[in-house]
Amino acid sequence: MEFGRVDTNEIAQVDFTLPPDGEQTEKTLKGKAVADPKFFVGCAKWGRKEWVNLIYPPKTKEKDFLGEYVKHFNSIELNAVFYGIPKEEQILKWKEMADQRDDFLFCPKFSRAITHIKRLNNAQAETDLYLKAISAFGDKLGPCFLQLGDNFGPKNFPILKQYLETLPRDFNLFLEVRHEEWFVNAADRKALFSLLADLNIGAAITDASGRRDVLHMELPTPKAFVRFVGNGGKFLDSSDKKRVDEWVVRLKEWLDKGLKEVYFFLHQHDESNTPIIADYTIAQFNKKLGSKLPPIKFINDQGDLFS
């Protein structure tokens, strides 16, 4: 992931402190801890050759990567469908490979034809095609993820509102906005997250080094969808793990106030060691949040090289 990337020599100057909860979060979370909150931890893609001999067995072929990925994670932030809506037979193949795990969920990103090319204008045909395609995931379909481009700002609010209102009301969806003005103007910010709350749509929160404004900490629904972008390499221990630790503290506060579901997706600018930070995240979730997620199974304990 390139979004929010800064030069390596600038990372040490970034303030990674999580900001206070937003106004909408305080309105949404007013209850008590639920008995059995759900936890999903995963990555953005499974097709990483670097993971062979790390979490994929030696000589694993690319066509078998998903089958191996499912053995370690219970979810995937499915970015592949952003570039083109796959045919139903392709989705059925993916679903079949994931059927080995009962709790596995695909969280497919909306197609760029809808969000970046049509920019939500007159995109009903493309939306219908997307919704029909992802329905093939069946019980493996998790929340979907609609990401708007950097140039889609508050002036487009009427278009956004009209589009979101056309979606099925029971559709499990999270929205990410990136234009800086959504977070600069208090009125625009409030209008956005109030709309999402009214429509029962969640807000994706992206934690990236170079875009701390997108770390808005607003929860329109009692569900958290976090896109954590680590810096990897030498920063795995110096900052990435500490950032995960701070997220654990915040998630515990939200869970105590009624948060029902946690979706936490790990990204790295260099994805080679994403399973390492993911395993650390799972361990901390299990220890401090009671998630009971199975740890990553590394090949020949190679995960210890990064601990």
Phi and psi in degrees as a GROMACS rama.xvg file:
@    title "Ramachandran Plot"
@    xaxis  label "Phi"
@    yaxis  label "Psi"
@TYPE xy
-98.8518  -18.0076  GLU-2
-60.4389  130.326  PHE-3
74.2986  15.9702  GLY-4
-79.1582  139.884  ARG-5
-125.058  161.466  VAL-6
-59.5472  145.659  ASP-7
-53.7743  -39.2368  THR-8
-75.4103  -3.97536  ASN-9
-100.509  -13.0702  GLU-10
-61.7348  -38.2284  ILE-11
-63.4008  -21.3813  ALA-12
-90.4214  -5.63358  GLN-13
-77.1803  134.662  VAL-14
-87.7948  106.709  ASP-15
-90.457  8.40663  PHE-16
-61.3739  132.824  THR-17
-70.6721  133.375  LEU-18
-71.0469  167.738  PRO-19
-63.4885  162.472  PRO-20
-60.4291  145.96  ASP-21
-78.8649  169.158  GLY-22
-60.2047  -39.6679  GLU-23
-68.7539  -34.2386  GLN-24
-61.651  -42.0408  THR-25
-64.1148  -29.388  GLU-26
-78.1995  -34.8696  LYS-27
-77.6122  -43.8675  THR-28
-98.7149  91.2987  LEU-29
-128.107  10.7801  LYS-30
-102.175  -152.461  GLY-31
-117.783  164.569  LYS-32
-56.9989  135.122  ALA-33
-82.2595  158.568  VAL-34
-67.8363  -37.0181  ALA-35
-141.087  73.7107  ASP-36
-65.5723  154.187  PRO-37
-101.404  142.078  LYS-38
-127.78  130.054  PHE-39
-131.604  124.33  PHE-40
-125.805  133.066  VAL-41
-162.902  -167.421  GLY-42
-118.555  -173.49  CYS-43
-94.0022  -20.4073  ALA-44
-155.72  156.457  LYS-45
-105.583  -14.9318  TRP-46
-83.3902  59.4753  GLY-47
-110.99  111.189  ARG-48
-64.0417  -26.9952  LYS-49
-63.8579  -17.0294  GLU-50
-86.9645  -6.07418  TRP-51
-68.7915  131.842  VAL-52
76.5236  -0.156323  ASN-53
-107.018  -60.1896  LEU-54
-125.389  -15.7677  ILE-55
-99.0408  136.767  TYR-56
-59.4722  155.336  PRO-57
-53.6341  141.339  PRO-58
68.5729  14.9432  LYS-59
-62.6678  130.353  THR-60
-82.6305  153.279  LYS-61
-57.5094  -34.7395  GLU-62
-65.895  -16.1169  LYS-63
-104.157  2.29289  ASP-64
-60.2804  -43.6618  PHE-65
-61.7466  -42.6053  LEU-66
-58.9958  -35.0812  GLY-67
-77.2881  -37.6922  GLU-68
-58.0352  -42.803  TYR-69
-62.325  -22.9431  VAL-70
-71.2612  -16.5559  LYS-71
-112.706  -29.7821  HIS-72
-125.927  153.319  PHE-73
-104.747  11.7121  ASN-74
-164.186  163.794  SER-75
-144.052  130.681  ILE-76
-81.792  97.08  GLU-77
-79.8587  91.4104  LEU-78
-79.0278  -17.5226  ASN-79
-57.9398  -36.0765  ALA-80
-75.6853  -8.00946  VAL-81
-63.7776  -35.683  PHE-82
-85.8555  -15.771  TYR-83
178.897  136.967  GLY-84
-74.615  117.637  ILE-85
-72.2698  158.574  PRO-86
-73.7791  159.373  LYS-87
-58.8152  -38.1993  GLU-88
-65.0966  -31.0991  GLU-89
-68.7834  -44.2817  GLN-90
-63.2958  -38.6143  ILE-91
-64.4341  -34.2693  LEU-92
-66.0845  -43.2819  LYS-93
-62.0608  -44.4512  TRP-94
-60.7727  -42.5788  LYS-95
-61.4155  -38.7484  GLU-96
-69.002  -25.3982  MET-97
-92.2208  -8.40208  ALA-98
-65.83  -14.2614  ASP-99
-65.5212  -15.6261  GLN-100
-124.774  117.235  ARG-101
-63.6547  -33.2708  ASP-102
-94.6996  8.4963  ASP-103
-76.1992  139.024  PHE-104
-130.681  138.179  LEU-105
-94.0526  133.782  PHE-106
-118.185  80.6048  CYS-107
-73.0746  134.876  PRO-108
-75.544  145.399  LYS-109
-64.4243  147.137  PHE-110
-64.0115  141.431  SER-111
-65.3707  -20.1446  ARG-112
-60.1875  -32.0842  ALA-113
-83.3294  -48.7173  ILE-114
-89.0293  -34.8752  THR-115
-110.814  -29.1154  HIS-116
-90.4335  -57.4264  ILE-117
-77.8741  -20.8724  LYS-118
53.1423  40.5658  ARG-119
71.8387  -1.02159  LEU-120
-87.378  125.664  ASN-121
50.1988  44.4203  ASN-122
-107.413  21.6313  ALA-123
-64.7286  -40.6681  GLN-124
-63.7052  -44.8045  ALA-125
-66.1153  -37.1833  GLU-126
-66.0966  -42.9351  THR-127
-61.1647  -40.2054  ASP-128
-64.629  -42.6819  LEU-129
-63.0854  -48.2199  TYR-130
-63.347  -38.8507  LEU-131
-66.2667  -41.2124  LYS-132
-64.927  -49.4914  ALA-133
-71.0795  -17.8647  ILE-134
-62.9244  -20.1756  SER-135
-67.5423  -16.5112  ALA-136
-67.9222  -21.44  PHE-137
57.4347  -128.914  GLY-138
-72.4027  -2.68337  ASP-139
-94.8447  3.58784  LYS-140
-85.8757  118.988  LEU-141
-97.0755  -161.047  GLY-142
-66.0448  145.056  PRO-143
-93.0359  165.136  CYS-144
-133.935  114.152  PHE-145
-107.365  113.354  LEU-146
-109.636  123.759  GLN-147
-94.5265  152.2  LEU-148
-73.0074  167.535  GLY-149
-61.1369  -24.18  ASP-150
-98.239  10.8719  ASN-151
-99.6085  93.9982  PHE-152
-104.463  -172.702  GLY-153
-59.0315  -24.3134  PRO-154
-63.4535  -18.7368  LYS-155
-94.2476  11.8158  ASN-156
-54.5281  -44.7087  PHE-157
-59.1184  -37.5158  PRO-158
-66.4216  -44.1589  ILE-159
-60.6858  -47.1529  LEU-160
-60.2248  -46.9876  LYS-161
-61.8316  -42.0623  GLN-162
-66.4559  -48.3179  TYR-163
-61.868  -33.1136  LEU-164
-71.6901  -16.6662  GLU-165
-83.9241  -14.8998  THR-166
-75.918  153.407  LEU-167
-56.3576  136.493  PRO-168
-66.8723  -22.2787  ARG-169
-95.9415  12.3867  ASP-170
-75.3496  127.956  PHE-171
-84.1812  105.842  ASN-172
-139.482  143.791  LEU-173
-123.183  142.38  PHE-174
-114.41  138.094  LEU-175
-121.118  128.079  GLU-176
-111.914  149.779  VAL-177
-125.909  -16.2668  ARG-178
-63.3646  132.788  HIS-179
-60.7031  -29.504  GLU-180
-68.7028  -19.6496  GLU-181
-61.5874  -26.3297  TRP-182
-107.557  -11.9232  PHE-183
-83.6642  -44.578  VAL-184
-93.8544  120.262  ASN-185
-60.1604  -37.1828  ALA-186
-68.1108  -42.61  ALA-187
-64.5048  -41.8336  ASP-188
-61.1072  -47.433  ARG-189
-64.4097  -41.1534  LYS-190
-62.0107  -41.9103  ALA-191
-63.1604  -54.453  LEU-192
-74.5054  -25.0092  PHE-193
-68.2601  -41.1877  SER-194
-60.2862  -46.2056  LEU-195
-61.0274  -41.5849  LEU-196
-62.4509  -42.7233  ALA-197
-62.4117  -34.1482  ASP-198
-94.6947  2.76061  LEU-199
59.783  42.3237  ASN-200
-112.281  133.123  ILE-201
-80.6905  169.116  GLY-202
-119.955  120.828  ALA-203
-70.5767  139.708  ALA-204
-114.948  120.041  ILE-205
-106.674  126.412  THR-206
-107.013  95.3812  ASP-207
-127.019  147.31  ALA-208
-57.6365  -42.6097  SER-209
-96.0116  2.70083  GLY-210
-137.526  71.9995  ARG-211
-71.3956  -17.3219  ARG-212
-68.0625  -30.9633  ASP-213
-70.0735  -13.15  VAL-214
-82.4213  68.2104  LEU-215
-82.2073  -21.3577  HIS-216
57.9127  37.211  MET-217
-107.555  127.257  GLU-218
-117.582  99.5088  LEU-219
-72.1775  -21.353  PRO-220
-131.219  163.058  THR-221
-78.1474  45.4048  PRO-222
-137.337  137.743  LYS-223
-112.759  130.845  ALA-224
-124.339  101.182  PHE-225
-110.449  129.037  VAL-226
-107.93  99.5397  ARG-227
-93.3408  118.056  PHE-228
-107.358  99.5469  VAL-229
-82.9692  166.687  GLY-230
-98.1289  -15.2091  ASN-231
65.2127  -170.976  GLY-232
56.8515  -133.045  GLY-233
-68.0183  -15.2878  LYS-234
-84.826  -6.50868  PHE-235
-57.0903  -46.3575  LEU-236
-89.2605  -34.6014  ASP-237
-75.9757  -28.4656  SER-238
-141.939  -38.4011  SER-239
-59.3939  -46.8284  ASP-240
-66.1422  -36.9426  LYS-241
-65.5752  -35.5714  LYS-242
-66.5725  -41.2392  ARG-243
-61.2701  -42.4116  VAL-244
-57.7085  -41.4004  ASP-245
-68.2511  -35.7154  GLU-246
-63.8969  -38.1597  TRP-247
-60.8552  -41.9098  VAL-248
-62.1546  -45.3536  VAL-249
-67.4124  -41.8578  ARG-250
-62.388  -36.8751  LEU-251
-62.11  -42.1943  LYS-252
-61.7013  -43.0292  GLU-253
-67.7558  -40.1693  TRP-254
-62.3175  -38.8666  LEU-255
-66.0334  -19.877  ASP-256
-103.07  5.70574  LYS-257
115.582  8.50902  GLY-258
-59.9251  133.403  LEU-259
-103.534  -31.4165  LYS-260
-140.736  141.463  GLU-261
-125.08  122.682  VAL-262
-116.492  116.521  TYR-263
-128.176  109.842  PHE-264
-110.738  127.635  PHE-265
-94.1966  129.485  LEU-266
-124.198  154.814  HIS-267
-138.705  149.895  GLN-268
-64.1536  -36.4519  HIS-269
-110.315  107.468  ASP-270
-76.8175  1.32728  GLU-271
-60.2036  -35.0915  SER-272
-112.717  21.3023  ASN-273
-55.4719  -39.0461  THR-274
-59.9318  -25.0641  PRO-275
-69.324  -49.7838  ILE-276
-70.0614  -29.1903  ILE-277
-65.8873  -42.3171  ALA-278
-63.9123  -40.2405  ASP-279
-62.3523  -42.4455  TYR-280
-60.6582  -46.3141  THR-281
-60.4545  -42.6936  ILE-282
-61.3367  -42.6013  ALA-283
-70.7606  -37.8757  GLN-284
-61.0561  -43.9067  PHE-285
-64.9817  -42.7429  ASN-286
-71.6324  -39.9136  LYS-287
-113.619  -15.9336  LYS-288
-116.396  -7.42825  LEU-289
71.7832  35.2385  GLY-290
-78.6892  -27.1952  SER-291
60.765  37.5999  LYS-292
-86.4751  138.525  LEU-293
-66.4968  142.767  PRO-294
-70.6793  161.308  PRO-295
-68.3288  138.992  ILE-296
-101.418  102.725  LYS-297
-82.501  149.362  PHE-298
-76.7542  123.186  ILE-299
54.2496  34.7394  ASN-300
56.5781  29.145  ASP-301
-66.1463  -18.2518  GLN-302
-60.4936  -25.3088  GLY-303
-65.4073  -21.1547  ASP-304
-63.7075  -22.875  LEU-305
-110.062  0.979839  PHE-306
